[in-house]
Amino acid sequence: MSLNRRQFLVLGGLLGGVGVATLAHRALTSGAVSRPPSLAATTAPSPTTTPTGQTIAAAKTAIAPKGLFAPVRGDVRIAVISDLNSAYGSTTYEAEVHKAIALIPGWEPDVVLSGGDMVAGQAPSLSPAEIQAMWNGFDRHVGAPLRKTGLPFGFTIGNHDASGALSVGGKFLFSREREAAAAYWNAPAHNPNLQFVDRAGFPFYYTFQHKDIFYLVWDASTSQMPPEQIAWAEKSLASATAQSAKMRMVIGHLPLYAVAVGRDELGEILAPADKLRALLEKYRVHTYISGHDHAYYPAHSGKLELLHTSALGSGPRPLLNSRLQPFKTLTVIDVDLDADATRYTTYNMTTMQVVDHKTLPRLIVGPTGRALRLDVNESDLTTAERSLTFTPS
């Protein structure tokens, strides 16, 4: 079947006890897409083994943890998690976090990405010992188990990890938390196993490359990024390394456009959203991955695709313009590099059912603009949808 901008595939019924829905799509500049009518596994090369001994299934093989719906593997597979933390100062994690970390190897991803908020800081009352205890807890429950798999772990710093908020005098309000985060991630024992291109600003902003995808991580722990970091991002995306990659992705904690109840104020989203989006579009960034909103919404604005991740930890939030109950998620992204296309399979980590994207709002209007569900084009909108305006939650 062929669609003008994206393909939207929904498989009804149950498979292995799991409701199924997957979303396939292509960038606007790629034109029409033609795909076979089935996502069934096809003959593929033999699996490969990484230097760490991890066996990776070949492309076009359906693979998932036992008992779960198994999406067909792309050229590259990415597992995406976000917002793992609980209450301020927490050193433990909720059941869905433990479940996700245990199951991730079963999807056989090439890389794991996090949208931030790995610990539960941003509280002035936390002592240095309490901040250190949070990172010790993260390492015990998340960091060490992921390192044991040998999987590369790319992450962005969230406001609860090490907020970049500044005082009136221009100093970091949470300097102790930023120092603790930098110390944790720069310790040789906590090597995230990334192929760095530029790690001068690590762990706050950096670039890495893996299997023909160039990843840029910026410090979106506050709504205002300093001009020098934006200039760094542009220089990095314009580089020969970035532009010669088959795909480019950017990861930041705050989203460009609000999608969740209680996250629809200007301080909760990156500014200026349209200017930053234009920057990413200029350098042919395929997808911007964000956390913070605690609500899952696969979307696009202009030529840029947007993956808003839900929380794995406490406090998933309802979507704006929706009556759906909030839920916690893990998303598997399968990438077709030659087609410049990705396919999402997103699991409700409480029920382990796959999210049916057609149950999500067709568009969400926030204070700085609107985001359309990934399968919906501007031309698909009804007159009523086009006239929707932002209503604060």
Summary of the structure (lengths in Angstrom):
residues: 393
radius of gyration: 19.7
end to end distance: 38.7
largest distance: 61.6
contacts: 1326
relative contact order: 0.15
helix: 25%
strand: 26%
